[in-house]
Amino acid sequence: MTLTLFLVRHAPTVPNAQRRYPRPDEDAPISPQGRLLAASLNLPRDAAAFVSPSLRTRETAALAGFPHAVTVPGLAEANFGVMAGQTWTELEARYGSRPRHWIEALAEPAADAGPPGGETGHGFHARIQGWLSGLPHEGQVIAFTHAGPLLAALRLCVGLRAAEIAPGGVAVIRRAEDHWWLSELRRASLF
């Protein structure tokens, strides 16, 4: 029995282009270019589809051919606390080297730290692991989500510590007999 999991980062938004960390109350739609990219995604139509509650992931799913994807709160982006709404340059100007420590803690599954006012690495990864644990043993599943949950899933499943997955990118992993492996990383492209 093999499960194939397609982890899809939502299509581009204006805040992505600005390279700002999202605020929890922000629900930016995908950009016009993002709409084209989402519609061009090549995903198996018979797969079970899940989506983060955010507008940008729901739009990506619908344009990719999955308008009835099941909303899963566990697939939401990390809560970045004081980092939310700011660029890396703004964070360094305000907090010095502390943001580097915060983001590294958020990326560590066992860390009891993270951005002030945001999630800890442990809490964030436990949320993603909870969703992963409920997946079926076989078939095909698509998760329309964000960079943070996508990377957390790759850390938890295949031990990949770092990767660059641009908006609209797809990571494909497979599981057989409780062993995961990375099958493919797809770059976002409009042709």
C-alpha positions in Angstrom: 0.0 0.0 0.0 1.4 3.4 -1.1 0.2 6.9 -0.3 1.3 9.7 -2.6 1.0 13.1 -1.0 1.2 16.3 -3.2 2.1 19.3 -1.0 1.1 22.5 -2.9 2.2 25.9 -1.9 -0.6 28.4 -2.8 -0.1 30.6 -5.9 1.5 34.0 -5.5 0.0 36.9 -3.7 1.0 40.6 -3.4 2.4 40.0 0.1 4.5 37.2 -1.4 6.0 39.6 -3.9 6.7 42.1 -1.0 8.4 39.2 0.9 6.4 40.0 4.0 5.5 37.5 6.7 1.7 37.1 6.7 -0.5 38.5 9.5 -3.0 36.1 11.0 -5.9 38.5 10.1 -4.6 39.0 6.5 -6.3 37.0 3.8 -4.8 38.2 0.6 -6.2 36.8 -2.7 -3.8 35.4 -5.3 -2.4 37.8 -7.9 -3.5 37.8 -11.5 -0.3 35.9 -12.4 -1.1 33.6 -9.5 -4.5 32.8 -11.0 -2.8 31.8 -14.2 -0.3 29.7 -12.4 -2.9 27.9 -10.2 -5.0 27.1 -13.3 -1.9 25.5 -14.9 -1.1 23.1 -12.0 -1.0 19.5 -13.1 -2.4 17.4 -10.3 -4.3 14.0 -10.3 -8.0 14.8 -10.5 -9.1 11.7 -8.6 -7.0 12.6 -5.5 -8.5 13.5 -2.1 -7.9 17.3 -1.7 -7.5 19.3 1.5 -7.0 23.0 1.9 -5.9 25.5 4.5 -8.7 27.9 5.6 -7.1 30.9 3.9 -8.5 32.6 0.8 -5.2 32.2 -1.2 -5.1 28.4 -0.7 -8.8 28.0 -1.5 -8.5 30.1 -4.7 -5.4 28.0 -5.7 -7.3 24.8 -5.1 -10.4 25.9 -7.0 -8.4 27.2 -10.0 -6.4 23.9 -10.0 -9.7 22.0 -10.3 -10.5 21.2 -6.7 -13.2 23.7 -5.7 -14.6 21.2 -3.1 -11.3 20.6 -1.2 -11.9 19.9 2.5 -10.9 22.8 4.7 -8.4 21.7 7.4 -7.4 24.3 10.1 -4.2 22.3 10.7 -2.9 23.3 7.3 -2.9 27.0 8.1 0.3 29.0 8.0 2.4 29.3 11.1 1.6 32.1 13.5 4.6 34.4 13.2 3.7 36.6 16.2 5.7 39.9 16.2 7.2 39.0 12.8 3.8 39.2 11.0 3.4 41.9 8.5 7.1 42.7 8.3 9.9 42.0 5.8 13.2 40.5 6.9 14.9 43.8 6.5 12.4 45.5 8.8 12.7 42.7 11.3 16.5 43.0 11.4 16.3 46.8 11.7 14.0 46.5 14.7 15.2 43.4 16.5 18.8 42.8 15.3 19.8 39.1 15.1 16.8 37.9 17.2 14.5 37.1 14.2 17.1 34.6 13.0 16.8 32.7 16.3 13.0 32.9 16.2 12.6 31.5 12.7 15.2 28.8 13.4 13.2 27.8 16.6 10.0 27.7 14.6 11.7 25.3 12.1 12.7 23.0 14.8 10.1 20.3 15.7 11.2 20.0 19.3 11.8 23.7 20.1 9.8 25.3 22.9 10.6 28.7 21.4 9.5 30.6 18.3 8.6 34.2 17.5 7.2 36.2 20.5 3.5 36.0 20.3 3.6 33.2 17.7 3.8 29.5 17.6 6.6 27.4 19.0 8.5 25.0 16.8 7.0 22.1 18.8 3.4 23.4 18.7 3.6 24.1 15.0 5.1 20.7 14.0 2.7 18.9 16.4 -0.2 20.6 14.5 1.2 19.4 11.1 2.0 15.9 12.5 -1.6 15.6 13.7 -2.9 16.2 10.2 -0.3 13.8 8.7 -1.3 11.1 11.2 -4.8 11.1 9.9 -3.9 10.5 6.2 -5.1 7.2 4.6 -2.6 4.4 4.1 -3.0 4.4 0.3 -4.2 6.5 -2.6 -3.4 10.1 -3.6 -3.9 13.2 -1.4 -3.3 16.8 -2.3 -2.8 19.5 0.4 -3.1 23.1 -0.7 -1.2 25.0 2.0 1.6 27.5 2.7 5.4 27.4 2.8 5.6 26.8 6.5 3.3 23.8 6.7 4.8 22.4 3.5 8.3 22.6 4.8 7.3 21.2 8.2 5.7 18.2 6.5 9.0 17.6 4.6 11.0 17.9 7.8 8.7 15.5 9.7 8.3 12.9 6.8 11.6 12.9 5.0 14.0 14.8 7.2 14.5 17.6 4.7 15.8 20.5 6.8 15.7 23.2 4.1 14.2 23.8 0.7 13.0 26.7 -1.4 9.4 26.1 -2.6 8.2 29.2 -4.4 4.5 30.0 -4.5 2.8 27.5 -6.8 5.5 24.9 -6.2 4.7 21.3 -5.4 6.5 18.7 -3.3 5.6 15.1 -3.9 6.3 12.5 -1.2 5.3 8.9 -0.9 4.7 6.6 2.0 4.8 2.8 2.0 5.0 0.6 5.2 5.4 3.8 7.3 8.5 4.9 5.4 8.4 8.2 3.5 10.6 9.4 0.6 10.8 12.5 -1.5 9.7 11.7 -5.0 9.7 15.1 -6.7 10.0 18.9 -6.3 8.2 20.9 -8.9 9.0 24.5 -9.6 6.2 26.8 -10.3 6.0 27.8 -13.9 3.7 29.3 -16.5 5.4 27.4 -19.4 
